[in-house]
Amino acid sequence: MKTIAVEDTLGNVRDYLEKSGYKVVKFTGQEDADAYVISGMDDDVMGMQDIMTEVPVIDADGKTPEEILSSLREMDWL
């Protein structure tokens, strides 16, 4: 099962992903997750300006939970 780390402020996203059958953990920037969903409020929330990652990072700003899940699917993450 894929693990998605979600920021605390995105409770509606967390709930939707859990109800859709995904394992969701609290985003702290220290956890090992298969994808991250962030609020977009912090420019460098993960402290990874110079680090390339193959793990999807979704900026939830202005997106519905459905759009976020769709974005993960479009990235061939699921």
C-alpha positions in Angstrom: 0.0 0.0 0.0 1.3 3.4 -0.9 1.8 6.0 1.8 0.8 9.6 1.3 2.0 12.3 3.7 -0.5 15.2 4.1 -0.1 18.5 5.9 -2.3 18.9 9.0 -4.1 21.9 7.5 -5.5 19.6 4.7 -7.9 17.5 6.7 -10.4 17.3 3.9 -7.7 15.9 1.6 -6.5 13.4 4.3 -10.1 12.2 4.8 -10.7 11.8 1.1 -7.5 9.8 0.5 -8.2 7.6 3.5 -11.7 6.9 2.3 -10.3 6.1 -1.1 -8.2 3.4 0.5 -4.8 5.0 0.9 -2.5 5.0 3.9 -2.2 8.6 5.0 0.3 9.9 7.5 0.9 13.3 9.0 3.4 15.4 7.0 6.4 16.4 9.1 9.1 16.5 6.4 10.9 13.7 8.1 8.7 10.7 7.2 9.3 8.3 4.4 6.3 8.5 2.1 5.6 7.6 -1.5 4.0 11.1 -2.1 3.5 14.4 -0.3 0.6 16.8 -0.4 1.4 20.2 0.8 -0.7 23.4 1.3 1.6 25.6 -0.8 1.9 28.1 2.0 5.6 27.3 2.5 8.0 27.9 -0.4 10.5 25.4 0.8 8.6 23.3 3.2 10.8 20.2 2.7 14.1 22.0 2.7 14.9 20.4 -0.6 15.7 23.3 -2.9 18.7 21.6 -4.5 17.6 18.0 -4.1 15.9 16.1 -7.0 13.2 13.6 -6.0 11.2 11.1 -7.9 8.5 11.2 -5.2 5.5 13.2 -6.2 4.9 16.5 -4.3 1.4 17.9 -4.9 0.7 21.5 -4.1 -2.9 21.4 -2.9 -3.5 25.2 -3.2 -6.7 25.7 -5.1 -7.3 22.0 -5.8 -10.1 19.7 -4.6 -9.3 16.4 -3.0 -10.5 14.7 -6.2 -8.1 16.8 -8.3 -5.2 15.9 -6.0 -5.9 12.1 -6.3 -6.3 12.6 -10.1 -2.9 14.3 -10.2 -1.3 11.4 -8.4 -2.9 9.0 -10.9 -1.8 11.1 -13.9 1.8 10.8 -12.6 1.6 7.0 -12.9 2.0 7.0 -9.1 -0.9 4.7 -8.5 
